[in-house]
């Protein structure tokens, strides 16, 4: 069995889509109330870039706004995401707990490495009571470069991992695995793109497939 599996959060463990639109709409309504936005909420544009660090999100969605406006928007959006998580409006993908139980029973450490902010990640972990499965939840906030490959490298060095996999739905997850000599497992879920998944070592359509896939990687 592998020593460790490092999971992405959004679009891999957590069905972000369930709270994304309402949180983003709340945020842009807030901007409209301050006369900082007059157009429709750019939900489709956000879906296209889902998974990138939030500073890059606001640079893309609000290219004509100043950094101060983007920072205020980022803070408000985070508040809305956390509130919607705590209100039970989100959901994990099917079979998360089954897979975590399997990994724990087979002495495989479980990590989260996400481009999400710490407060957001902790809200998900706390609400769905995932903490007892996890060795550590790591946010891109912990890495100055805002590069997921560097975040995964931090985990590998801290815990001395030599044999593991990264499970995620976007190209940054696949690159993070490859750059660190780990197996990349792509999740063909809501935000995944076929051309990105084509670069993964393995692609799954349901997390439950990991129970059969992961033991084979250790042989």
Secondary structure as UniProt FT lines:
FT   STRAND          4..7
FT   TURN            11..13
FT   HELIX           17..33
FT   TURN            34..35
FT   HELIX           43..49
FT   TURN            50..51
FT   HELIX           54..61
FT   TURN            62..64
FT   HELIX           67..86
FT   TURN            87..88
FT   TURN            94..95
FT   HELIX           96..105
FT   TURN            106..107
FT   STRAND          109..114
FT   HELIX           118..127
FT   TURN            128..129
FT   TURN            131..133
FT   STRAND          136..139
FT   HELIX           140..142
FT   TURN            144..145
FT   HELIX           148..159
FT   STRAND          164..168
FT   HELIX           171..179
FT   TURN            180..181
FT   STRAND          183..187
FT   TURN            190..191
FT   HELIX           194..197
FT   TURN            198..199
FT   STRAND          202..204
FT   HELIX           207..209
FT   HELIX           210..217
//
